[in-house]
Amino acid sequence: MTIEFLGMIGTHEVSEVHARTGPFIQPDFVERITHAHEDAGFDKVLIGYGSSTAEGTQVAAWAAARSDRLQFLIAHRPGVTFPTLAARTFATLDQFSQGRVNVHIVTGGVPADLRREGDFADKDARYARTDEYITLLRRAWESEVPFDHSGPGYRLDGFRSEVRPWQDRRIPIYFGGSSAAAYRVGGSQADTYMLWGEPLAETRQQIESVRAAAAAAGRAQAPAFSVSFRPILGATEDEAWERAHRVLATIQDSGGGLGAFVSSTALVGGGRPASVASQRLLAAAAKGDLHDRALWTPTAAATNASGNTTALVGTPETVAEAIADYAELGVSAFLIRGYEPLADAVEYGRELLPRARAAIDARLGTTATA
């Protein structure tokens, strides 16, 4: 299998330990962090989605015009716009960037953020809409003749797009979620299924669940898998752990973190996150701080598991071997982002990515792209 490494870019520098300074959109920062990831050898970068944040395709267009190779994984929420417009938007950008667009379908998880944009559908309805939405995206990209569609969420009469993706009519679809509904839709539709960093045993269970859903949908080949981590590196093990505890102390002292991520988790009864993925991270944290070779969960507990918040802690060699442990489960894509987004991207390129690719290749003999 081909191994990919993904980072994340935004319109300003912010994290749980790094408060934003300056305006929300800082074009020079977008250019710098894009160059940092491309120069570091990342294959793709995620551009996140939120009801109040910058629109992702425009961020990707700005970054694509200032880079040569880096691909862009644009988070997109079904229900905000019609799938026909979304299909043409992504295909247009894919043409201008010469095949560097990927789409990450985000069904929800934070009801309050959905309601801010006027979406009051319940979870089952959202996943049903997502299923239909992805089908229409692909049909819009692939169909050479006008087509009709009549479904529970959308009705089309004679739609045909003149705009085709650069990538042979097919833009890769990424998908995430840890509920049964997510497994069903993602197992049926996704090219790559994205998971947050859980212990190896729990990750194996999720992979098996998605593969079972793919088989039930009649797919001959299951999706590829991605896992997300927050690596914390040090020249020695002691240095890495000192750094990790400084990160944790900053999060705890600020009441859960300084950046925008900490307010993104909706709560249900007893302060429990609404997101099943967040619940799973907190369950792992409740079992212990350190799992397997290097997975550290207190950062997830301190933020109520708002997003991908589990860390891999150790020397670059230790963290590289930990990443290879997940590759042995069948994971082929790794999204890694740091607590100092720009500086950490540079460090990962220098210290971690070459070692991780070598560790995976030594075990599996895979093709690690760069």
TAPEQUI-V962482 format. One record per residue. N is the residue number from 0. RES is the residue in one small letter. PHI is phi in whole degrees, -180 to 180 (NA if undefined). BURIAL is 1 if it has 16 or more other ideal C-beta (glycine too) atoms within 10 Angstrom, else 0. Layout:
BEGIN
N|RES|PHI|BURIAL, N|RES|PHI|BURIAL
END
This chain:
BEGIN
0|m|NA|1, 1|t|-88|0, 2|i|-99|1, 3|e|-126|1, 4|f|-119|1, 5|l|-115|1, 6|g|-113|1, 7|m|-148|1, 8|i|-124|1, 9|g|-139|1, 10|t|-91|1, 11|h|-163|1, 12|e|-86|1, 13|v|-158|1, 14|s|-162|1, 15|e|-64|1, 16|v|-117|1, 17|h|-137|1, 18|a|-74|0, 19|r|-68|1, 20|t|-126|0, 21|g|86|0, 22|p|-67|0, 23|f|-66|0, 24|i|-105|0, 25|q|-124|1, 26|p|-54|0, 27|d|-66|0, 28|f|-67|1, 29|v|-58|1, 30|e|-64|1, 31|r|-67|1, 32|i|-74|1, 33|t|-65|1, 34|h|-61|1, 35|a|-61|1, 36|h|-71|1, 37|e|-66|1, 38|d|-66|0, 39|a|-77|1, 40|g|96|1, 41|f|-66|1, 42|d|-89|1, 43|k|-146|1, 44|v|-132|1, 45|l|-84|1, 46|i|-116|1, 47|g|-74|1, 48|y|-129|1, 49|g|-157|1, 50|s|-65|0, 51|s|-116|0, 52|t|-97|1, 53|a|-63|1, 54|e|-73|0, 55|g|-66|1, 56|t|-68|1, 57|q|-73|0, 58|v|-63|1, 59|a|-64|1, 60|a|-63|1, 61|w|-61|1, 62|a|-69|1, 63|a|-65|1, 64|a|-70|0, 65|r|-116|0, 66|s|-145|1, 67|d|-116|0, 68|r|-120|0, 69|l|-58|1, 70|q|-98|1, 71|f|-125|1, 72|l|-102|1, 73|i|-98|1, 74|a|-69|1, 75|h|-145|1, 76|r|-106|1, 77|p|-59|1, 78|g|102|1, 79|v|-82|0, 80|t|-143|0, 81|f|-73|0, 82|p|-64|1, 83|t|-66|1, 84|l|-67|0, 85|a|-60|1, 86|a|-61|1, 87|r|-70|1, 88|t|-62|1, 89|f|-67|1, 90|a|-66|1, 91|t|-62|1, 92|l|-66|1, 93|d|-64|1, 94|q|-66|0, 95|f|-64|0, 96|s|-92|1, 97|q|59|0, 98|g|86|0, 99|r|-110|1, 100|v|-105|1, 101|n|-132|1, 102|v|-120|1, 103|h|-105|1, 104|i|-80|1, 105|v|-114|1, 106|t|-78|1, 107|g|160|1, 108|g|111|1, 109|v|-124|1, 110|p|-55|1, 111|a|-63|0, 112|d|-70|1, 113|l|-63|1, 114|r|-65|0, 115|r|-60|0, 116|e|-99|0, 117|g|89|0, 118|d|-102|1, 119|f|-111|0, 120|a|-67|1, 121|d|-80|0, 122|k|-60|1, 123|d|-62|0, 124|a|-66|0, 125|r|-64|1, 126|y|-70|1, 127|a|-64|1, 128|r|-64|1, 129|t|-60|1, 130|d|-59|1, 131|e|-66|1, 132|y|-63|1, 133|i|-64|1, 134|t|-57|1, 135|l|-73|1, 136|l|-55|1, 137|r|-66|1, 138|r|-66|1, 139|a|-64|1, 140|w|-72|1, 141|e|-100|0, 142|s|-75|0, 143|e|-94|0, 144|v|-126|0, 145|p|-58|0, 146|f|-136|0, 147|d|-106|0, 148|h|-151|1, 149|s|-135|0, 150|g|-134|0, 151|p|-66|0, 152|g|-113|1, 153|y|-140|1, 154|r|-134|0, 155|l|-124|1, 156|d|-130|0, 157|g|73|0, 158|f|-79|1, 159|r|-152|0, 160|s|-100|1, 161|e|-79|0, 162|v|-101|0, 163|r|-107|1, 164|p|-60|1, 165|w|-62|1, 166|q|-85|1, 167|d|53|0, 168|r|72|0, 169|r|-143|0, 170|i|-92|1, 171|p|-60|1, 172|i|-108|1, 173|y|-103|1, 174|f|-155|1, 175|g|-137|1, 176|g|145|1, 177|s|-127|1, 178|s|-93|1, 179|a|-61|0, 180|a|-65|1, 181|a|-65|1, 182|y|-58|1, 183|r|-63|1, 184|v|-72|1, 185|g|-65|1, 186|g|-61|1, 187|s|-80|1, 188|q|-113|1, 189|a|-76|1, 190|d|-83|1, 191|t|-134|1, 192|y|-103|1, 193|m|-99|1, 194|l|-124|1, 195|w|-85|1, 196|g|-74|1, 197|e|-107|1, 198|p|-56|1, 199|l|-57|1, 200|a|-63|0, 201|e|-69|1, 202|t|-65|1, 203|r|-59|1, 204|q|-63|0, 205|q|-67|1, 206|i|-60|1, 207|e|-62|0, 208|s|-65|1, 209|v|-68|1, 210|r|-64|1, 211|a|-65|0, 212|a|-65|1, 213|a|-64|1, 214|a|-65|0, 215|a|-64|0, 216|a|-83|0, 217|g|87|0, 218|r|-78|0, 219|a|-75|0, 220|q|-132|0, 221|a|-73|1, 222|p|-62|1, 223|a|-72|1, 224|f|-128|1, 225|s|-123|1, 226|v|-128|1, 227|s|-111|1, 228|f|-138|1, 229|r|-121|1, 230|p|-65|1, 231|i|-124|1, 232|l|-106|1, 233|g|-151|1, 234|a|-64|0, 235|t|-128|0, 236|e|-61|0, 237|d|-60|0, 238|e|-65|0, 239|a|-64|1, 240|w|-72|1, 241|e|-62|0, 242|r|-65|1, 243|a|-61|1, 244|h|-71|0, 245|r|-66|0, 246|v|-60|1, 247|l|-61|1, 248|a|-63|0, 249|t|-63|1, 250|i|-62|1, 251|q|-67|0, 252|d|-67|0, 253|s|-93|0, 254|g|80|0, 255|g|126|1, 256|g|126|1, 257|l|-93|1, 258|g|-91|1, 259|a|-70|1, 260|f|-64|1, 261|v|-73|1, 262|s|-100|0, 263|s|-95|1, 264|t|-105|1, 265|a|-77|1, 266|l|-110|0, 267|v|-118|0, 268|g|-54|0, 269|g|74|0, 270|g|77|0, 271|r|-80|0, 272|p|-62|1, 273|a|-71|1, 274|s|-72|1, 275|v|-64|0, 276|a|-61|1, 277|s|-65|1, 278|q|-59|1, 279|r|-67|1, 280|l|-64|1, 281|l|-67|1, 282|a|-64|0, 283|a|-64|1, 284|a|-63|1, 285|a|-67|0, 286|k|-83|0, 287|g|156|0, 288|d|-76|0, 289|l|-118|0, 290|h|-126|1, 291|d|55|0, 292|r|-78|1, 293|a|-156|1, 294|l|-77|1, 295|w|-118|1, 296|t|-106|1, 297|p|-58|1, 298|t|-65|1, 299|a|-70|1, 300|a|-62|1, 301|a|-70|1, 302|t|-108|1, 303|n|57|1, 304|a|54|1, 305|s|-84|1, 306|g|91|1, 307|n|-78|1, 308|t|-127|1, 309|t|-85|1, 310|a|-109|1, 311|l|-109|1, 312|v|-118|1, 313|g|154|1, 314|t|-67|1, 315|p|-55|1, 316|e|-66|1, 317|t|-65|1, 318|v|-68|1, 319|a|-61|1, 320|e|-67|1, 321|a|-64|1, 322|i|-62|1, 323|a|-64|1, 324|d|-59|1, 325|y|-72|1, 326|a|-60|1, 327|e|-67|0, 328|l|-81|0, 329|g|110|1, 330|v|-79|1, 331|s|-119|1, 332|a|-135|1, 333|f|-130|1, 334|l|-97|1, 335|i|-126|1, 336|r|-142|1, 337|g|-104|1, 338|y|-86|1, 339|e|-117|0, 340|p|-53|1, 341|l|-74|1, 342|a|-64|0, 343|d|-69|1, 344|a|-60|1, 345|v|-64|1, 346|e|-63|1, 347|y|-60|1, 348|g|-64|1, 349|r|-80|0, 350|e|-108|1, 351|l|-104|1, 352|l|-59|1, 353|p|-62|1, 354|r|-70|1, 355|a|-66|1, 356|r|-62|1, 357|a|-67|0, 358|a|-65|1, 359|i|-67|1, 360|d|-63|0, 361|a|-65|0, 362|r|-87|0, 363|l|-116|1, 364|g|65|0, 365|t|-86|1, 366|t|-100|0, 367|a|-99|1, 368|t|-73|0, 369|a|-155|0
END
